[in-house]
């Protein structure tokens, strides 16, 4: 009997503040063309195995134009991933982030609670210090998140919140996402990107996805 394989899915998020639009090759095939700064690609399916990753400026064809060429760690069947391209152009790096997460559940019956959202934080600003993240009613949602780090998901009741990014251990916000609506049944990745001292400016950008249901 042939066993079907649920292929992992991968998307690319370009967070490098001084890099041009990027072409991303997987195993020498151009799979993500022209990804602009701050732009997440659509998900594509790949085989559940290790791959070769190569990144170049969009439209570049010469081998010497390659910005980096490295292995992509093994992908697991049935999971979704974000491949975040981070750092400034002279020191680009990639961080593979698992996106799949179980639905929020309630009580012993483990009934899905679609009135709740799941939220995490990705620090992708190369010149920002470690950051604390807070929302209305929970000023310390995430603490001391350093560049390239991503937090685990936390549950949040659906509703409208003010989101604040602060230097770790300080009270004054350095970026805000005011009156942002979090809907139950969605997962959110809050991304710090840009530069605290330069352009593009430092900001917090939300990525929104419907839940991918996977085992707890």
N, C-alpha and C positions, 0 to 999 in steps of 0.2 A: 504494500500500500504506500502510495506516495504521500509524503507529509508536506503540506503547504507551509511556506515560510512567510511570515509577516515582516516585510522589509522595514528596517529603520528609516526614518525620514530626517532630513537635515535641511536647515535654512542657514543663510549667512546674514550677519549683522555687521555693517561697516561702521566702526566707531573711531577710526584714526582721524584726528582733526586736521592734519596737514597732508593727508594722502589724497590723490585724485580718485575718481571712480575706478573701481577695481574689477578685473576679470579673475574669477576663481576657477581653477582647473582641478578636477578630481581624476586621478589616474590618467593624466594627459588629455582628458576630454573637457572642453569648456562647458561647465555645467551651470555657472552663475555669471552671466555676462553683465558688465556695466553696473555693478552695485555702487550706488552713490552713498556718500557720508550720511549716517543717520537712517539709512534705508534698509529695512529687513527684506530679504528675498522671500519668495514663496518656498514652501517645503518641497523637496524632491526625494524620491526613494533611492536608496543605495543598498548594496549587498551588505549583510551583517558580517563585516570583516574589517581588517585594517586597510587603509587607502593611502595613496600619495596625494599630497595637497601642494598646489603651486599657485602663487598669487602674483599678478602683474598689473600694471596700469591698463585701464580699459583700452583695447585696440592694439596694444603692444604685441609685436611678433618676434622680436629678437631675444635669444636666450639671455643676453646680458641685461635685459629689461626686467627680468624676474626679481621681485622684491623679497620673496622667500620661497623655499622649496623644502618641504619636510613631510614626515609621516603623520597621518591622522589616526589617532588611536582607534582600537577596534570598536565597532558599533554593535549594539545589541538588538536583536530582533524585536520588533514591535514597539520600539521607543522613538520618541521625537527628540531632536537635538537642535540647539542653536550654536553655530560656529561663529564666535565673536572675533572679529579682527580688531586688535587693540594696539595702542602705543602710537608713537609718531613714526613717520615714514622711514626713518633711518634705523628704527628698532622695532619693527612690526613683530607681533606675535599673535598666535591664535589660541583661543580658549574654547574648548568644547564643553557645552553646558547641556545637561539633561533637562528637557522640558516636561516630560510626562510626569504626571502626579495624580494620585487618587482624588476622587471627589471628596469634599468635606462630608463627614458623617456625624451622626448624632446618637449618643447613647449606646446601649448594648446591642440594639437591633441593627446598628450600622446602616441606618437609612440615609441616603444622600440628602444633603441640605442645600438646595439650590438657592436659598436666600443668602448664602455666604459666597464670598470670593476667596481666591488664594492669591497672595501677594509675595513677591520676593524683590531683592534689590541687587543690581549689578553695577559695580564701580568701574567705569570705563573712561574716566578722565585722567590723562597721564600726568597732569601737574597738580591735581587736587590731593590734599592730605587724606588720611583716614576719615571716614564720614559716619555720622549718626543720622538715622532716618526716623522721622516721627510723623504721625498723622493726628488729626483731631481726636482727642480722648485717649491717645496712646503715644506720648511724646518720645518713647524709646522703643519703637518697633524693631529697629535693627541698630546695633552698636558697633562702632570701630571697624567698619568695613574698608579694607585697603584696596588700592588699585589692582584690578584684574580679579578680585574676589566676587563671588555671587553667593547670596545667602540661601538657606532653605526657604521653601514656601511657608508662609503663615496664613492662617485663616482670618478673614475680616468680614464682619457683617456688611452686607450690601448697603450702600448709602453714599452720601457726598461728604468728602473730607478735604481738609487742607493738608497737603503734603509738604514737609520741610526737610531740606538737607542742611546739616550743620557740621562744622568741623568737630571731630570727635572730642567730647568733653566740654564743648562750648554751647551757649544758649542761643546765639544770634544766627538765624538762617542765612545761608549763602546762595540758596536757590529754593524756589517755591513752585508748587503746582496747586494753585488755589481752586477750591470748590470743584474738586475732581470727583466724578461719579464712578464708584465701583459697583458693578452689577453682579449679583449672585449668579453662579453658573459660569463665570469667567475666571481665567487666571491672568495675572498681571505681572509683568516684569518692569520695575521702575529702573531706568537706566540713567546714571549720571554720565554725561558726556560733554565734550567741549573743553575749553581751557578757562581756568580761574584768572589767568593773566594773559590774555590774548584773544584771538579769533580762530574759530567760531566761539561764541560765548558759552560759558558754563551753564548747563541747564539740566533739568530732569525730564526725561522722555518716557512715557508709558507705552509698553507693548501689550496688546490685548489679544488673548486667544480664548476660544471655547475650551472647556476642559477636555483633555484626553483621558478617557477612562482606562485605568490600568489597575492591576491588583494592589491592594494595600500592603 
